Amino acid sequence: MKLNLKNPVKRAAFNKQFHIANTENYRLLVLAFGIGSIVGILGSGFRLTLGYLENYRNVIQISAQAGNLVHICFIVLGAICAIALSLYLIKKYAPEASGSGIQEIEGALDNVRPVRWKRVIPIKFIASILSLGSGLLLGREGPTIQIGANIGRMVKDLTQQPDVEDNSLISAGASAGLSVAFNAPLSGILFVIEEMHEHFKFTFFSVATIMIGAGTGDFVSRLILGDNPEFMLQSFAAPLLKEYWLFSVLGVVFGVIGLVFNKMLIAGMNFVQHYLKSRILPVALISGLLIAGVGILNPQLIGGGYDLINSVFTDSPGFVVLFFLFSVRFLLSIFSYSTGTAGGIFLPLLTLGALLGMLMGICFNTLFPDLGINPLSFAIAGMAAIFAATIRAPLTGLVLAVEMTANYGMMLPLIITSVSASIITVLVGNEPLYATLLRRILTNKGAAKL
């Protein structure tokens, strides 16, 4: 329809509307740049602190393995105290800081959960440092995503933006948080678009906002931490076309594993809530003793899994070792998240995906020796498949696996694996993990009011 702007009054009104809209959009993009910068600085500090604590814990564990009783006691008491303090801070000041926090952000975008950034930012930062530093099998990406989203809300409040911009600025902070956690800006963008598509309000400028937030956050973190992929894996040739059907089989296996993981995770959280009553001291004692004891026996069995994945890619351990690592870490990952302390689930899932993918690659190579299969390609595919099977974010998992390993030749096998895992996930009725966690929060909140 052609606009009639010959009337000076109508022309002035149209120009005024146009310029106001442009000014608001321009301000939104500038704010996204500021959000990304803040998240980049804070997220880098978070990662540096965790790196220091992990290195210190490794040194003490080596001494404890040698039989140093003082260091054994130090590790055990340190883990118990760290977990107890983390749980206390969360329970006392910011219950929404429990777990990864991503489900809280999805609830906030739907206006069913509060965003109390004055509490959540400091509590999430400190509680996550304590829980991850203790050795629990948790990831840093959940905390950085929730902290980033709260920074988005903080910027919105401090600059007195209208409520209509809340969704875009919170989403920009969340995308920056994932980007900073893994040096993966495209994954940060896709995560908001794919995982939060039911909560994110799509417009041209809202998408541009999350792109600027993710890109700026990644740029700042690379300036501070360095410009390297998360996993130091040499690029290798893409699998042969005759191997591609095996990636479909891999996806089917992960579709089933994803269902088992999600069911056991919710069952574990319900057990802690109903039987331990989420009491701080019993949870801290049990988890601290278990994680510290396992860590002294084998440090590869605890922590997020960065060193373990690099070790798997570098050393290519055998079937028995991989099966043992996968089995124990599968149970400990569920146990760690079920405690209710602060920490993400992405990294433990990526670790499990790499281990099981490597296991399946070894099996395939044994069954079909003439194909000359490289099990490492299945380890990378497993990282993508477990995202599709548990979180039901196949595109994010695919891109994240590529960005973190810098193996862009694996794109087509990853697509096949992710699609296969997604189909099985839907067929077996496995709901997206974060949707289940959000519904659980809202159900518990409703029950508490009765």
FILOKE-485956 format. One record per residue (C-alpha): residue number from 1; x, y, z. Coordinates in nm, 4 decimals, always signed. Last residue first. Example, Ala and Ser with C-alpha at 12.3 -4.5 7.8 and 13.67 -1.06 7.14 Angstrom:
<votors>
VOTOR   num       east      north         up
VOTOR     2    +1.3670    -0.1060    +0.7140
VOTOR     1    +1.2300    -0.4500    +0.7800
</votors>
This chain:
<votors>
VOTOR   num       east      north         up
VOTOR   450    -0.0845    -2.4520    +4.8896
VOTOR   449    +0.1803    -2.1916    +4.8042
VOTOR   448    +0.4644    -2.4440    +4.8236
VOTOR   447    +0.2864    -2.6662    +4.5716
VOTOR   446    +0.2804    -2.3843    +4.3162
VOTOR   445    +0.6524    -2.3188    +4.3600
VOTOR   444    +0.7281    -2.6886    +4.3321
VOTOR   443    +0.5270    -2.7069    +4.0103
VOTOR   442    +0.6945    -2.3944    +3.8707
VOTOR   441    +1.0390    -2.5344    +3.9439
VOTOR   440    +0.9528    -2.8744    +3.7930
VOTOR   439    +0.8115    -2.7072    +3.4826
VOTOR   438    +1.1392    -2.5196    +3.4436
VOTOR   437    +1.3434    -2.8392    +3.4833
VOTOR   436    +1.1325    -3.0249    +3.2264
VOTOR   435    +1.1639    -2.7408    +2.9763
VOTOR   434    +1.5380    -2.7384    +3.0462
VOTOR   433    +1.5756    -3.1084    +2.9686
VOTOR   432    +1.3796    -3.1157    +2.6456
VOTOR   431    +1.1202    -3.3962    +2.6681
VOTOR   430    +1.2094    -3.7562    +2.5816
VOTOR   429    +0.9045    -3.9162    +2.4209
VOTOR   428    +1.0770    -4.2239    +2.2767
VOTOR   427    +0.9973    -4.1143    +1.9191
VOTOR   426    +1.1087    -3.7552    +1.9801
VOTOR   425    +1.4494    -3.8589    +2.1116
VOTOR   424    +1.4848    -4.1170    +1.8339
VOTOR   423    +1.4339    -3.8463    +1.5726
VOTOR   422    +1.6720    -3.6058    +1.7464
VOTOR   421    +1.9490    -3.8673    +1.7741
VOTOR   420    +1.9234    -3.9432    +1.4023
VOTOR   419    +1.9257    -3.5714    +1.3145
VOTOR   418    +2.2272    -3.5099    +1.5363
VOTOR   417    +2.4261    -3.8010    +1.3929
VOTOR   416    +2.3559    -3.7114    +1.0306
VOTOR   415    +2.4341    -3.3435    +1.0904
VOTOR   414    +2.7547    -3.4345    +1.2722
VOTOR   413    +2.8626    -3.6532    +0.9803
VOTOR   412    +2.8018    -3.3557    +0.7463
VOTOR   411    +2.9941    -3.0986    +0.9540
VOTOR   410    +3.3006    -3.3065    +1.0338
VOTOR   409    +3.5223    -3.1131    +0.7911
VOTOR   408    +3.4921    -2.8133    +1.0222
VOTOR   407    +3.7166    -2.9702    +1.2842
VOTOR   406    +3.7962    -2.6646    +1.5003
VOTOR   405    +3.7379    -2.8740    +1.8161
VOTOR   404    +3.5324    -2.6268    +2.0214
VOTOR   403    +3.3720    -2.4591    +1.7203
VOTOR   402    +3.2745    -2.7881    +1.5555
VOTOR   401    +3.1268    -2.9419    +1.8695
VOTOR   400    +2.9415    -2.6167    +1.9457
VOTOR   399    +2.8010    -2.6021    +1.5921
VOTOR   398    +2.6515    -2.9495    +1.6170
VOTOR   397    +2.5293    -2.9068    +1.9730
VOTOR   396    +2.3582    -2.5789    +1.8892
VOTOR   395    +2.1910    -2.7332    +1.5828
VOTOR   394    +2.0775    -3.0409    +1.7730
VOTOR   393    +1.9157    -2.8544    +2.0660
VOTOR   392    +1.7019    -3.1256    +2.2172
VOTOR   391    +1.8618    -3.0746    +2.5606
VOTOR   390    +1.9092    -3.4465    +2.6155
VOTOR   389    +1.9284    -3.6250    +2.2785
VOTOR   388    +2.0300    -3.3380    +2.0516
VOTOR   387    +2.2965    -3.2252    +2.2948
VOTOR   386    +2.4177    -3.5843    +2.3298
VOTOR   385    +2.4535    -3.6076    +1.9532
VOTOR   384    +2.6853    -3.3087    +1.9173
VOTOR   383    +2.9480    -3.4372    +2.1592
VOTOR   382    +2.9032    -3.7878    +2.0177
VOTOR   381    +2.9940    -3.6634    +1.6712
VOTOR   380    +3.3273    -3.5406    +1.8082
VOTOR   379    +3.3957    -3.8800    +1.9668
VOTOR   378    +3.2806    -4.0502    +1.6469
VOTOR   377    +3.5470    -3.8654    +1.4485
VOTOR   376    +3.8026    -3.9650    +1.7110
VOTOR   375    +3.7261    -4.3340    +1.6483
VOTOR   374    +3.8995    -4.3129    +1.3047
VOTOR   373    +3.7540    -4.5920    +1.0939
VOTOR   372    +3.9739    -4.7816    +0.8466
VOTOR   371    +3.6708    -4.9231    +0.6637
VOTOR   370    +3.8236    -5.2700    +0.6333
VOTOR   369    +3.8150    -5.3187    +1.0099
VOTOR   368    +3.4332    -5.3225    +1.0210
VOTOR   367    +3.3318    -5.4835    +1.3509
VOTOR   366    +3.6440    -5.3748    +1.5399
VOTOR   365    +3.6397    -5.0245    +1.3916
VOTOR   364    +3.2696    -4.9944    +1.4751
VOTOR   363    +3.3349    -5.0943    +1.8357
VOTOR   362    +3.6240    -4.8469    +1.8643
VOTOR   361    +3.4029    -4.5710    +1.7227
VOTOR   360    +3.1255    -4.6640    +1.9657
VOTOR   359    +3.3621    -4.6179    +2.2588
VOTOR   358    +3.4894    -4.2874    +2.1175
VOTOR   357    +3.1313    -4.1647    +2.0880
VOTOR   356    +3.0624    -4.2786    +2.4439
VOTOR   355    +3.3604    -4.0839    +2.5776
VOTOR   354    +3.3019    -3.7723    +2.3651
VOTOR   353    +2.9326    -3.7607    +2.4522
VOTOR   352    +3.0010    -3.8094    +2.8225
VOTOR   351    +3.2451    -3.5184    +2.8147
VOTOR   350    +3.0012    -3.3007    +2.6211
VOTOR   349    +2.7321    -3.3833    +2.8780
VOTOR   348    +2.9601    -3.2932    +3.1692
VOTOR   347    +3.0367    -2.9661    +2.9861
VOTOR   346    +2.6744    -2.8710    +2.9207
VOTOR   345    +2.5362    -2.9475    +3.2701
VOTOR   344    +2.6060    -2.6171    +3.4419
VOTOR   343    +2.6857    -2.5305    +3.8006
VOTOR   342    +2.5376    -2.3965    +4.1227
VOTOR   341    +2.4360    -2.6376    +4.4001
VOTOR   340    +2.1208    -2.8450    +4.3903
VOTOR   339    +2.2858    -3.1750    +4.4818
VOTOR   338    +2.1178    -3.3375    +4.1809
VOTOR   337    +2.3699    -3.1795    +3.9436
VOTOR   336    +2.6564    -3.3653    +4.1086
VOTOR   335    +2.4736    -3.7002    +4.1310
VOTOR   334    +2.3741    -3.6974    +3.7654
VOTOR   333    +2.7311    -3.6173    +3.6628
VOTOR   332    +2.8608    -3.8799    +3.9085
VOTOR   331    +2.6485    -4.1524    +3.7483
VOTOR   330    +2.7585    -4.0787    +3.3925
VOTOR   329    +3.1138    -4.0104    +3.5124
VOTOR   328    +3.1420    -4.3630    +3.6515
VOTOR   327    +3.0036    -4.5349    +3.3419
VOTOR   326    +3.1915    -4.3195    +3.0896
VOTOR   325    +3.5296    -4.3515    +3.2606
VOTOR   324    +3.4923    -4.7288    +3.2997
VOTOR   323    +3.3816    -4.7746    +2.9393
VOTOR   322    +3.6677    -4.5578    +2.8161
VOTOR   321    +3.9246    -4.7555    +3.0161
VOTOR   320    +3.7863    -5.0884    +2.8927
VOTOR   319    +3.7742    -4.9768    +2.5284
VOTOR   318    +4.1276    -4.8431    +2.5058
VOTOR   317    +4.2608    -4.4914    +2.5506
VOTOR   316    +4.3121    -4.2561    +2.2516
VOTOR   315    +4.6029    -4.0563    +2.4032
VOTOR   314    +4.5453    -3.7120    +2.2501
VOTOR   313    +4.1692    -3.6932    +2.1950
VOTOR   312    +4.0975    -3.8801    +2.5164
VOTOR   311    +4.3423    -3.6628    +2.7105
VOTOR   310    +4.1878    -3.3449    +2.5699
VOTOR   309    +3.8458    -3.4750    +2.6743
VOTOR   308    +3.9761    -3.5590    +3.0222
VOTOR   307    +4.1433    -3.2227    +3.0694
VOTOR   306    +3.8203    -3.0401    +2.9861
VOTOR   305    +3.6015    -3.2730    +3.1931
VOTOR   304    +3.3981    -3.0626    +3.4344
VOTOR   303    +3.5603    -3.1988    +3.7472
VOTOR   302    +3.5792    -3.5570    +3.8686
VOTOR   301    +3.6661    -3.8964    +3.7184
VOTOR   300    +3.9945    -3.7840    +3.5662
VOTOR   299    +4.1332    -3.7197    +3.9158
VOTOR   298    +4.1422    -4.0966    +3.9899
VOTOR   297    +4.1739    -4.2279    +4.3463
VOTOR   296    +4.2061    -3.8848    +4.5069
VOTOR   295    +3.9195    -3.7532    +4.2950
VOTOR   294    +3.6946    -4.0443    +4.3904
VOTOR   293    +3.7468    -3.9723    +4.7589
VOTOR   292    +3.6973    -3.5966    +4.7212
VOTOR   291    +3.3811    -3.6445    +4.5141
VOTOR   290    +3.2288    -3.8991    +4.7526
VOTOR   289    +3.3209    -3.7269    +5.0777
VOTOR   288    +3.2050    -3.3875    +4.9524
VOTOR   287    +2.8809    -3.5235    +4.8039
VOTOR   286    +2.7791    -3.7109    +5.1178
VOTOR   285    +2.8840    -3.4413    +5.3632
VOTOR   284    +2.7474    -3.1509    +5.1574
VOTOR   283    +2.4089    -3.3184    +5.1036
VOTOR   282    +2.3795    -3.4159    +5.4699
VOTOR   281    +2.4802    -3.0632    +5.5880
VOTOR   280    +2.2694    -2.8555    +5.3496
VOTOR   279    +1.9299    -3.0142    +5.3866
VOTOR   278    +1.7569    -3.0550    +5.0496
VOTOR   277    +1.4887    -3.2623    +5.2261
VOTOR   276    +1.7310    -3.5589    +5.2085
VOTOR   275    +1.4420    -3.7850    +5.1133
VOTOR   274    +1.2124    -3.5585    +4.9150
VOTOR   273    +1.4406    -3.2976    +4.7600
VOTOR   272    +1.7514    -3.5116    +4.7203
VOTOR   271    +1.5450    -3.7960    +4.5746
VOTOR   270    +1.3576    -3.5606    +4.3419
VOTOR   269    +1.6865    -3.4288    +4.2034
VOTOR   268    +1.8096    -3.7828    +4.1437
VOTOR   267    +1.4864    -3.8841    +3.9716
VOTOR   266    +1.5094    -3.5770    +3.7469
VOTOR   265    +1.8647    -3.6729    +3.6511
VOTOR   264    +1.7778    -4.0407    +3.6054
VOTOR   263    +1.5001    -3.9587    +3.3599
VOTOR   262    +1.7180    -3.7139    +3.1658
VOTOR   261    +2.0103    -3.9558    +3.1432
VOTOR   260    +1.8001    -4.2552    +3.0383
VOTOR   259    +1.6281    -4.0560    +2.7622
VOTOR   258    +1.9590    -3.9200    +2.6373
VOTOR   257    +2.1110    -4.2697    +2.6305
VOTOR   256    +1.8280    -4.3872    +2.4023
VOTOR   255    +1.8780    -4.1047    +2.1531
VOTOR   254    +2.2534    -4.1500    +2.1883
VOTOR   253    +2.2329    -4.5050    +2.0575
VOTOR   252    +2.0164    -4.3935    +1.7632
VOTOR   251    +2.2615    -4.1159    +1.6794
VOTOR   250    +2.5522    -4.3606    +1.6713
VOTOR   249    +2.3587    -4.5818    +1.4302
VOTOR   248    +2.3096    -4.2794    +1.2059
VOTOR   247    +2.6826    -4.2078    +1.2317
VOTOR   246    +2.7449    -4.5622    +1.1129
VOTOR   245    +2.5572    -4.4848    +0.7919
VOTOR   244    +2.8254    -4.2271    +0.7118
VOTOR   243    +3.1138    -4.4721    +0.6910
VOTOR   242    +3.0783    -4.5410    +0.3167
VOTOR   241    +3.1100    -4.1667    +0.2537
VOTOR   240    +3.4608    -4.1643    +0.4004
VOTOR   239    +3.5148    -3.9789    +0.7250
VOTOR   238    +3.6511    -3.6214    +0.7074
VOTOR   237    +4.0275    -3.5904    +0.7202
VOTOR   236    +4.1851    -3.4776    +1.0436
VOTOR   235    +4.2253    -3.1482    +1.2272
VOTOR   234    +4.4492    -3.1639    +1.5323
VOTOR   233    +4.2698    -3.1488    +1.8628
VOTOR   232    +4.3569    -2.8969    +2.1333
VOTOR   231    +4.0103    -2.8678    +2.2836
VOTOR   230    +3.8831    -2.5247    +2.3848
VOTOR   229    +3.9909    -2.3594    +2.0616
VOTOR   228    +4.2602    -2.0900    +2.1031
VOTOR   227    +4.2606    -1.7096    +2.1000
VOTOR   226    +4.3855    -1.6049    +2.4413
VOTOR   225    +4.2334    -1.5464    +2.7821
VOTOR   224    +4.1994    -1.1674    +2.8053
VOTOR   223    +4.1683    -1.0638    +2.4416
VOTOR   222    +3.9791    -1.3847    +2.3697
VOTOR   221    +3.7316    -1.2997    +2.6461
VOTOR   220    +3.6727    -0.9543    +2.4988
VOTOR   219    +3.6127    -1.0893    +2.1480
VOTOR   218    +3.3800    -1.3649    +2.2714
VOTOR   217    +3.1685    -1.1206    +2.4705
VOTOR   216    +3.1525    -0.8809    +2.1777
VOTOR   215    +3.0419    -1.1509    +1.9349
VOTOR   214    +2.7804    -1.2970    +2.1672
VOTOR   213    +2.6299    -0.9582    +2.2584
VOTOR   212    +2.6416    -0.8302    +1.9011
VOTOR   211    +2.4684    -1.1412    +1.7717
VOTOR   210    +2.2134    -1.1303    +2.0536
VOTOR   209    +2.1254    -0.7722    +1.9616
VOTOR   208    +2.1112    -0.8401    +1.5877
VOTOR   207    +1.8527    -1.1093    +1.6596
VOTOR   206    +1.6509    -0.8620    +1.8664
VOTOR   205    +1.6927    -0.6026    +1.5918
VOTOR   204    +1.5447    -0.8167    +1.3164
VOTOR   203    +1.2620    -0.9305    +1.5384
VOTOR   202    +1.2071    -1.2578    +1.7192
VOTOR   201    +1.0834    -1.2592    +2.0781
VOTOR   200    +1.2721    -1.5327    +2.2658
VOTOR   199    +1.0632    -1.7627    +2.4896
VOTOR   198    +0.9533    -2.0434    +2.2572
VOTOR   197    +1.2779    -2.0124    +2.0611
VOTOR   196    +1.4880    -2.0463    +2.3775
VOTOR   195    +1.6740    -2.3629    +2.2753
VOTOR   194    +1.7036    -2.2742    +1.9071
VOTOR   193    +1.7415    -1.8953    +1.8791
VOTOR   192    +1.9134    -1.8508    +2.2155
VOTOR   191    +2.1453    -2.1462    +2.1567
VOTOR   190    +2.2109    -2.0396    +1.7992
VOTOR   189    +2.3641    -1.7097    +1.9071
VOTOR   188    +2.5821    -1.8646    +2.1766
VOTOR   187    +2.6852    -2.1434    +1.9397
VOTOR   186    +2.7968    -1.8813    +1.6870
VOTOR   185    +3.0072    -1.7111    +1.9548
VOTOR   184    +3.1966    -2.0228    +2.0704
VOTOR   183    +3.4898    -1.9340    +2.2949
VOTOR   182    +3.3392    -2.1946    +2.5318
VOTOR   181    +3.2268    -2.0007    +2.8403
VOTOR   180    +3.2463    -1.6587    +2.6735
VOTOR   179    +3.0063    -1.7526    +2.3934
VOTOR   178    +2.7693    -1.9182    +2.6387
VOTOR   177    +2.7514    -1.6014    +2.8484
VOTOR   176    +2.7286    -1.3702    +2.5469
VOTOR   175    +2.4193    -1.5568    +2.4298
VOTOR   174    +2.2642    -1.5199    +2.7755
VOTOR   173    +2.3455    -1.1481    +2.7919
VOTOR   172    +2.1881    -1.0853    +2.4525
VOTOR   171    +1.8810    -1.2840    +2.5596
VOTOR   170    +1.8372    -1.0651    +2.8681
VOTOR   169    +1.8716    -0.7563    +2.6473
VOTOR   168    +1.6197    -0.8769    +2.3889
VOTOR   167    +1.3540    -0.9876    +2.6371
VOTOR   166    +1.3735    -0.6763    +2.8537
VOTOR   165    +1.3401    -0.4333    +2.5625
VOTOR   164    +0.9586    -0.4142    +2.5966
VOTOR   163    +1.0059    -0.3218    +2.9617
VOTOR   162    +1.1255    +0.0245    +2.8608
VOTOR   161    +1.4914    +0.1081    +2.9213
VOTOR   160    +1.5932    +0.2834    +3.2419
VOTOR   159    +1.9685    +0.2713    +3.1727
VOTOR   158    +2.0304    +0.1042    +3.5081
VOTOR   157    +1.7333    -0.1308    +3.4682
VOTOR   156    +1.8202    -0.2499    +3.1162
VOTOR   155    +2.1871    -0.2829    +3.2042
VOTOR   154    +2.0956    -0.4976    +3.5048
VOTOR   153    +1.8599    -0.7114    +3.2947
VOTOR   152    +2.1396    -0.7860    +3.0500
VOTOR   151    +2.3746    -0.8497    +3.3423
VOTOR   150    +2.1188    -1.1010    +3.4659
VOTOR   149    +2.1334    -1.2794    +3.1302
VOTOR   148    +2.5123    -1.2878    +3.1464
VOTOR   147    +2.5133    -1.4263    +3.5005
VOTOR   146    +2.2700    -1.6971    +3.3929
VOTOR   145    +2.4758    -1.7858    +3.0850
VOTOR   144    +2.8076    -1.7647    +3.2718
VOTOR   143    +2.6750    -1.9905    +3.5504
VOTOR   142    +2.5424    -2.2515    +3.3080
VOTOR   141    +2.8607    -2.2447    +3.0972
VOTOR   140    +3.1001    -2.3217    +3.3839
VOTOR   139    +3.0243    -2.6917    +3.3906
VOTOR   138    +2.9548    -2.9396    +3.6701
VOTOR   137    +3.1048    -3.2700    +3.7780
VOTOR   136    +3.1786    -3.1671    +4.1351
VOTOR   135    +3.5480    -3.1067    +4.2013
VOTOR   134    +3.5228    -2.8631    +4.4917
VOTOR   133    +3.6256    -2.5753    +4.2635
VOTOR   132    +3.3105    -2.6232    +4.0591
VOTOR   131    +3.0933    -2.5887    +4.3695
VOTOR   130    +3.2870    -2.3001    +4.5263
VOTOR   129    +3.3346    -2.0982    +4.2089
VOTOR   128    +2.9691    -2.1585    +4.1249
VOTOR   127    +2.8536    -2.0288    +4.4647
VOTOR   126    +3.0682    -1.7154    +4.4291
VOTOR   125    +2.9542    -1.6187    +4.0777
VOTOR   124    +2.5924    -1.7255    +4.1261
VOTOR   123    +2.5707    -1.5326    +4.4536
VOTOR   122    +2.7289    -1.2153    +4.3100
VOTOR   121    +2.5119    -1.2057    +3.9934
VOTOR   120    +2.1952    -1.3533    +4.1482
VOTOR   119    +2.1361    -1.1053    +4.4293
VOTOR   118    +2.1452    -0.7697    +4.2530
VOTOR   117    +2.0248    -0.9427    +3.9355
VOTOR   116    +1.6886    -1.0419    +4.0774
VOTOR   115    +1.5326    -1.1695    +3.7548
VOTOR   114    +1.1969    -1.3161    +3.8581
VOTOR   113    +1.0317    -1.6225    +3.7001
VOTOR   112    +0.7003    -1.6444    +3.5117
VOTOR   111    +0.7636    -1.3497    +3.2798
VOTOR   110    +0.8111    -1.5765    +2.9756
VOTOR   109    +1.1666    -1.4473    +2.9256
VOTOR   108    +1.2165    -1.4962    +3.3002
VOTOR   107    +1.1105    -1.8611    +3.2764
VOTOR   106    +1.3661    -1.9221    +3.0010
VOTOR   105    +1.6249    -1.7491    +3.2178
VOTOR   104    +1.5359    -1.9678    +3.5158
VOTOR   103    +1.5667    -2.2809    +3.3000
VOTOR   102    +1.9170    -2.1650    +3.2121
VOTOR   101    +2.0101    -2.1364    +3.5789
VOTOR   100    +2.2642    -2.4195    +3.5630
VOTOR    99    +2.1726    -2.5606    +3.9015
VOTOR    98    +2.0669    -2.3352    +4.1881
VOTOR    97    +2.0951    -1.9587    +4.1372
VOTOR    96    +1.7132    -1.9307    +4.1579
VOTOR    95    +1.7374    -2.0007    +4.5308
VOTOR    94    +1.9128    -1.6629    +4.5781
VOTOR    93    +1.9941    -1.5438    +4.9315
VOTOR    92    +1.9655    -1.8192    +5.1914
VOTOR    91    +1.9319    -2.1335    +4.9800
VOTOR    90    +2.1945    -2.0265    +4.7287
VOTOR    89    +2.4435    -1.8987    +4.9854
VOTOR    88    +2.3953    -2.2087    +5.2014
VOTOR    87    +2.4372    -2.4477    +4.9084
VOTOR    86    +2.7666    -2.2861    +4.8074
VOTOR    85    +2.8873    -2.2833    +5.1682
VOTOR    84    +2.8098    -2.6542    +5.2079
VOTOR    83    +2.9736    -2.7423    +4.8756
VOTOR    82    +3.2917    -2.5538    +4.9642
VOTOR    81    +3.2993    -2.6902    +5.3191
VOTOR    80    +3.2623    -3.0531    +5.2083
VOTOR    79    +3.5163    -3.0176    +4.9277
VOTOR    78    +3.7715    -2.8445    +5.1513
VOTOR    77    +3.7248    -3.1001    +5.4270
VOTOR    76    +3.7979    -3.3874    +5.1879
VOTOR    75    +4.0845    -3.2139    +5.0060
VOTOR    74    +4.2487    -3.0906    +5.3273
VOTOR    73    +4.2134    -3.4284    +5.4953
VOTOR    72    +4.3943    -3.5960    +5.2071
VOTOR    71    +4.6500    -3.3143    +5.2039
VOTOR    70    +4.7330    -3.3701    +5.5694
VOTOR    69    +4.7465    -3.7479    +5.5224
VOTOR    68    +5.0058    -3.7318    +5.2440
VOTOR    67    +4.9710    -4.0791    +5.0922
VOTOR    66    +5.1211    -4.0280    +4.7456
VOTOR    65    +4.7683    -3.9889    +4.6082
VOTOR    64    +4.7239    -3.6977    +4.8478
VOTOR    63    +5.0314    -3.5240    +4.7054
VOTOR    62    +4.8981    -3.5632    +4.3528
VOTOR    61    +4.5576    -3.4445    +4.4732
VOTOR    60    +4.7103    -3.1273    +4.6208
VOTOR    59    +4.8671    -3.0367    +4.2865
VOTOR    58    +4.5435    -3.1097    +4.0998
VOTOR    57    +4.3436    -2.8950    +4.3421
VOTOR    56    +4.5782    -2.6005    +4.2843
VOTOR    55    +4.5435    -2.6355    +3.9080
VOTOR    54    +4.1635    -2.6536    +3.9403
VOTOR    53    +4.1530    -2.3499    +4.1685
VOTOR    52    +4.3631    -2.1425    +3.9273
VOTOR    51    +4.1533    -2.2464    +3.6289
VOTOR    50    +3.8329    -2.1671    +3.8139
VOTOR    49    +3.9575    -1.8184    +3.8947
VOTOR    48    +4.0651    -1.7600    +3.5351
VOTOR    47    +3.7277    -1.8784    +3.4055
VOTOR    46    +3.5313    -1.6471    +3.6346
VOTOR    45    +3.7577    -1.3536    +3.5529
VOTOR    44    +3.6985    -1.4244    +3.1844
VOTOR    43    +3.3236    -1.4374    +3.2454
VOTOR    42    +3.3312    -1.1005    +3.4243
VOTOR    41    +3.5253    -0.9317    +3.1446
VOTOR    40    +3.3326    -1.0913    +2.8591
VOTOR    39    +2.9981    -1.0428    +3.0338
VOTOR    38    +3.0749    -0.6720    +3.0768
VOTOR    37    +3.1799    -0.6363    +2.7120
VOTOR    36    +2.8800    -0.8306    +2.5813
VOTOR    35    +2.6418    -0.6150    +2.7849
VOTOR    34    +2.8030    -0.2946    +2.6567
VOTOR    33    +2.7762    -0.4081    +2.2953
VOTOR    32    +2.4154    -0.5109    +2.3552
VOTOR    31    +2.3500    -0.1624    +2.4962
VOTOR    30    +2.4780    -0.0100    +2.1739
VOTOR    29    +2.2495    -0.2359    +1.9721
VOTOR    28    +1.9459    -0.1401    +2.1820
VOTOR    27    +2.0278    +0.2317    +2.1559
VOTOR    26    +2.0298    +0.2052    +1.7770
VOTOR    25    +1.6923    +0.0338    +1.7867
VOTOR    24    +1.5436    +0.3047    +2.0076
VOTOR    23    +1.6820    +0.5820    +1.7894
VOTOR    22    +1.5570    +0.4123    +1.4745
VOTOR    21    +1.2067    +0.3707    +1.6146
VOTOR    20    +1.1995    +0.7346    +1.7263
VOTOR    19    +1.3205    +0.8456    +1.3829
VOTOR    18    +1.0516    +0.6537    +1.1974
VOTOR    17    +0.7677    +0.7584    +1.4295
VOTOR    16    +0.8658    +1.1252    +1.3983
VOTOR    15    +0.8958    +1.0976    +1.0215
VOTOR    14    +0.5474    +0.9460    +0.9985
VOTOR    13    +0.3929    +1.2124    +1.2233
VOTOR    12    +0.5617    +1.4888    +1.0244
VOTOR    11    +0.4406    +1.3430    +0.6950
VOTOR    10    +0.0843    +1.3072    +0.8305
VOTOR     9    +0.0808    +1.6722    +0.9387
VOTOR     8    +0.2414    +1.7931    +0.6157
VOTOR     7    -0.0238    +1.6133    +0.4017
VOTOR     6    +0.1614    +1.4928    +0.0951
VOTOR     5    +0.2652    +1.1804    +0.2805
VOTOR     4    +0.0196    +0.9393    +0.1149
VOTOR     3    +0.1587    +0.5939    +0.1815
VOTOR     2    +0.1385    +0.3410    -0.0987
VOTOR     1    +0.0000    +0.0000    +0.0000
</votors>
